[in-house]
Amino acid sequence: MAQRNSNSGIDDLKSQLNIVDVIGRVVPLKRAGSNYKGICPFHSEKTPSFIVSDQKQIFTCFGCGATGDAIEFTKRYYNLDFMDACEKLGKEYGIEINFQKSSDSKEKEKLYAINREAARFFYKALTEKANPGYTYMKKRGIDDAILKKFGIGYADREWTSLYDHFKNKGIDDQDLIDLGLVTRGKDGKCYDKFRHRVIFPIINASGKVIGFGGRRIDENDIPKYLNSPENAIFQKKNNLYALNTTKSEIAKESSAIIVEGYMDVISLYQYGVHNVAASLGTALTENQARLIKRYTPNVNLCYDADPAGISAALRGIDILAPQGLKVKVFHVTDGKDPDEYAKAHGRDAFLDLVKNAPTAVQYKLDAASKGLDLTKNEDKVEYLKLAADILRRLSPVEMDVYVRSLSEKLKVSERAIMAEIEGGSTAQPREQAPLPSVQGESELFLSSTEGNVISALITNPDLTEELFSEPDIMESDFAVKVENIIFELFGTKGEFELDDITDRLDPEESQYLNEVLGGIHLAGKEEEVLKESIKKWKLDTLYKKEKEIVARMDLADESEIDQEIIRSITEEFIRIQNDIKKYGGRE
């Protein structure tokens, strides 16, 4: 495979890609004149409105507006960033894209490779000869195709099978210990951590193996589940189990079902519920909420119906809702978990539970009534106080809906309920979504516009408020990371200096940022530079949209698209041209 620098590699990639081939692998396409037509994978439709042009090497959907080249399709379909999409296509087309990596990134890539090899080792142990792990999974009703889909493996009873495998490959003991694949005994020797367990590889959204979960086979073994420790490439708070497999279905369905365990995901998936993931423990985190939001704004929590599960669901609501996610909560009936319920009742019955799940507010209201007899006045009063605490955090419209419902249910006037909400001693301001926190890896790159904006904000932090309404001006991963730090510092302190930012960055990132900013001199024109940067970014965005619209109009003419759609595209084109003039373009 030839190696090239990133720019020439991407140029070569674009020149060798055939968009019909790239898209045709995952979307059935039929010839329609000089173009190809199919069902759009990005929204639900029955009549094909998804057009692929072989000549122009672009796709466009006249139903949802998605458009772009083969790289853009790969980004959207597999939910990847630009670099990951290029690397994926590069591997498929034999072109290696060498994005510059920091030493930290190289170290992580080494650890990813070790975990990937461990996953292969465990999978072979499960599938190549008879073993208790395979027998256990078959008793649980899991098909071979699903075992392969999720890369399920088996760790045998021996003490050093995996360790010996890696020693033969020359892998350093400390790397295996850091990843939690082996442990060092009191005798100084290394032993496999996972023994006689079914192994569930934990794979991040980019498709990299970051850890493992091991489920006991013998019920007498302790603990029931043994998981990888947190390390340089595995933090539970940043990941969801099976999202790498199910993220496309989550995005397509515009809904995520979050369950507790590995087997819940796998069993539901086998029974046809594909928009599902597990939370790697019942305590959801803000980072997981943001991860879910990349693919859908709608979340259905499905935890056990015991007190621990109910408590976890209530905590989950308080984590997810402030991130702008619409949450519903349901528990499976018959005292079963999702795995058992899917086997006993099937896909349609489970989806009925999802469909009829109460909203987060209703779930909280129902939970508040547990243990109370609402036919008794004293319990009714206590319940209304609890309900008021829940309702006062809602928007006026939401509050009106639930106050009316409670009034009818409890035969208490709406005025009395509103008085309790407005005058309760525990009244608190309605919760606001928290500012974004820093997470994840970032490639060391800043565009000139991004560098100018960061320099302006550091020189005059008060200008940060102007960026709150235009956060998307930061497009590179590293710029977004710096922007998030700036927003957090400004939100908590109202001011910041360069040292405040670099203290929160890795050493190489700090050095890079200092080098970039050292070459920028704004000469006291910070506000002017910020406004011009925003204006330039908006114009560049509008010009890009204008180009896409022109391509869509050409495809519409060639593909005999409905005249109403063409009229709508034309109106959008005129609006964009007017916006370009508004921002001083083409004068």
Phi, psi and omega in degrees: 000123183290144178255138179218162174291169190298317184292311181293326178296318179293320178299316178297320180300311181298323183289334183263343179291143169243115188297328179295321178292315182300310183284325182297342177292332185237345179235119176299124183242144176236143180298134177223088185069232179274357183244186176234150183228147178199178176281128183297130178278357187257353173204163182280127176205154178256323179265124184300128175228014183260114186246135177240127181257116176292321183292315183269348181058045176223161171239157173204144176248123181276002176266312183248351176090359179297137181202160178150191180263192183295324179293317179297321177298315180298319176302311184291313188292320183259004181053055180247160170277177187300314184293318179295324178295317178297318180295321179297311180292324179300319178296320182289330184252008174074028178237121182270126180259113185261083172289140182295129182249142173284165179298326178296318179296321179295321178297318179293322178300324178297316180293321176301318182295322178296313179298321179299318179293321178298319179298319178296318180300312181295320181295318178297321180296330180281325194254343189267344176203164182301138181199158181297331181295314179296317179300317180298313183293326177292323176295330177280358174085021183268127181285159178300322181297324179285323176302317179290318182304318183259002177064033183297141182227187180219133172258122186285182185281345185291160186273336187224024182300308181291318181300314180298321179301315182284327178296325177294339179263001176078023181281137182292138180304318186296324177297319179293323178292315181300324180280351179078019178277330176225162175232154178262124181281174179297337179277002179086354180272158180261141180226149178299137177282319181264119179222134179052054179219150167284134186251128177249107177295137175258118188239132183283177186296340178270002176090016180259136180286118185249345180184186182216150170240134181243123181258130181297151175260317175272127185295345179277345180291147179233136357275176179297315178239137176238124186241156175300144175286160175291141183206195186300333182243000182227111171231119184305322186295343184258002189220160175229136180293133175077003180298329178300328181272325191254357187298325179294319179291323177299314179295319182293319180280347186053045181196137176241135174254118182255121180244180187273318194235166178303312184293329176299314179298309187295317180293315178299318180299317180298327181270012171098005176263100191259346182268059190227150175207165180241152191269011179053049188113156186280349183271094177295152181239165178298321179296321176294323178298317179294325178296315178300319185296340175299331189250335181196150174268000187245126184231134174244115179272130179229092179249170178300153184273008178281172181306322179295320180293320178296316178298318179295321179296318179295319177295321180298319177302315183290341175274317187282315186300316180297344177273007178085016179269141176271119190247137167235155183226136175212156175239143176288152183270181178065016180067020183261163170266171184304323180301308181293321182295317180299321179293319185283325189239343177089175186297312186297320179295321179294318180294332174295322176298318179296314182300322185263011182295139177289153175294167179302319181295314180296321179297317178296319179296318179296319180295325180293336182273354181300131178083001179250145176258101187285003171274347179264134185300318183294322178289325179297318179296316180298318180296318181295328176294317177295317180297321180298321178299325179285316188286331184291351178270358186270166172289161180304319182294312179300317181300317181299318181297312185284329176295318179296318180296315179296322180299316180292320183291318188259356181059043175239139185296148177300324180298319181293319179295318179296324178296321178293320179296314185281333186247004182298142183292341182262014184303137179227154176297148181300138184296139176253153178296134181292156175293151182297143178255169185275135177202159170080172179271156179223135171286144184277088177207134171228132173287166179299322178296315180297318179297317179297319181295314181298318179298318180296319182291322179293321179291322181224086184302335180299338180289350181303325181301327181291338182273345181303325182272353181228049185294338185286356176298332175275116187246325179286154182302316183292321178297320178297320179298314179295319179300317179298321177296316180299314180299318181294316180296316181294322181291328183264327185246337183081358179199168178191161174235171181302321181298326178299325181283311185294333176298337183260005180253161172291157182307316181293324178294318179299315180298317180297315181298317178299320180295317180296310183292332178295338179264007181248126180232112186266349174052043176076009183251039186301313183296319179294318179296318180298313180297318179293324179295316178297317180298316180297317180297317180296318179295316179300319179296318180293319179298320178296315179297320180300317180297319179295320180296318179300317179296320179295320179296319178297316180295322180298318179297320183285335190255010178054046178287149180310138183299330179295321177294317179299320179296319180296319179295320179297318178297320177296321178298318179295319179299318180295317179297322178295321178295323177299317178295322181299325181266015172085017180276148177056039176268000000 
